[in-house]
Amino acid sequence: MPSRDFSVEISGEGASEIPRDESNLTVRALTKILGEVPKLKIKIHNEIPSCGGFGASGAAIIGGLVLGNELLQKKRSVADIYNIAISIEGHPDNVSAALFGGLVINARGEDGAYSHIKIPVNGNLRFVAVLPDSKVETSAARKILPASVTLRDAVSNIQHSSLLVAVFSSGDYEMLRHAVHDELHEKHRKKLIPHFEDFEKAALGCGALAFAVSGAGSSCIAFSIHDSEKVENSFKGLIKKLKLDWRVEIFEPVNEGVKVFHDGSSGAD
């Protein structure tokens, strides 16, 4: 809402850890599109877990850009918002999902601009997430990756990423267990996540289609169509057995992208 001064109010997940000044990602994105820090009272309610691996930064950036775009007299195109978001985040993975919803495949062209295709995700699919009580810092998650990879590993990942897209395009989710195989990041990053193998064994033993690190971690997710409650209970039992202060959440796919709601007074909300 309009204000004489700039201010940020935050509630929800990780509220105490999110900046309330100009370093806030939503504010940075808003400033990027407007060209200056706006005199607004900004209220942010975050429902994305802050333990890492769920794309909270991408959602924050898209929120700021879309809000800023609503305040412009001459609005930017969706393509502009998409590429500005990538320039802020540094990669398209999370911002594209927040902007478009569903599964988004991105590729960078020779001119440096990105293009994308969106694939809707089966609404029956569930993501059973294990949320540790500690974060894997992005710098640590990047540092642990090798500077170069073998041709064999590169080819393997091209094969499996192609298979993953085919799984979501065809709806043959039984193939997920093969498609999520990774040689470039997971085998390195899972070392930063305590008890990864224990939770993987528990998930697959309860009928999960696949188990993987979520983003760079520290969260992990099991994919399930019919056995999400079994997987959830298994994870909770394992957490209790290992005496961990972790939590489990079940998420549903969202195929709709960003939405803008207007109230009768401020023009943008």
DABELMO-V916857 format. One record per backbone hydrogen bond with DSSP energy under -1.0 kcal/mol. NH is the residue of the N-H (numbers start at 1). CO is the residue of the C=O. If there is no record, write none. Layout:
# DABELMO-V916857
NH_CO ; NH_CO
This chain:
# DABELMO-V916857
3_39 ; 7_40 ; 9_42 ; 11_44 ; 13_46 ; 15_12 ; 17_14 ; 24_21 ; 28_24 ; 29_25 ; 30_26 ; 31_27 ; 32_28 ; 33_29 ; 34_30 ; 35_31 ; 40_38 ; 41_1 ; 42_7 ; 44_9 ; 46_11 ; 59_55 ; 60_56 ; 61_57 ; 62_58 ; 63_59 ; 64_60 ; 65_61 ; 66_62 ; 67_63 ; 68_64 ; 69_65 ; 70_66 ; 81_77 ; 82_78 ; 83_79 ; 84_80 ; 85_81 ; 86_82 ; 87_83 ; 88_84 ; 89_85 ; 90_86 ; 96_92 ; 98_94 ; 99_95 ; 100_96 ; 101_97 ; 102_254 ; 103_119 ; 105_117 ; 107_115 ; 109_113 ; 112_109 ; 115_107 ; 117_105 ; 119_103 ; 125_122 ; 126_224 ; 127_251 ; 128_222 ; 129_249 ; 130_220 ; 131_247 ; 141_137 ; 142_138 ; 143_139 ; 144_140 ; 145_142 ; 154_150 ; 155_151 ; 156_152 ; 157_153 ; 158_154 ; 159_155 ; 160_156 ; 161_157 ; 162_158 ; 163_159 ; 164_160 ; 165_161 ; 166_162 ; 167_163 ; 168_164 ; 169_165 ; 170_166 ; 171_167 ; 173_171 ; 175_172 ; 176_173 ; 178_175 ; 179_175 ; 180_176 ; 181_178 ; 189_185 ; 190_186 ; 191_188 ; 192_189 ; 193_190 ; 196_193 ; 199_195 ; 200_196 ; 201_197 ; 202_198 ; 203_199 ; 204_200 ; 205_201 ; 207_204 ; 208_203 ; 209_223 ; 212_221 ; 214_219 ; 217_214 ; 219_52 ; 220_130 ; 221_212 ; 222_128 ; 223_210 ; 224_126 ; 231_227 ; 232_228 ; 233_229 ; 234_230 ; 235_231 ; 236_232 ; 237_233 ; 238_234 ; 239_235 ; 240_236 ; 241_237 ; 242_238 ; 244_239 ; 247_131 ; 249_129 ; 251_127 ; 258_99 ; 269_261
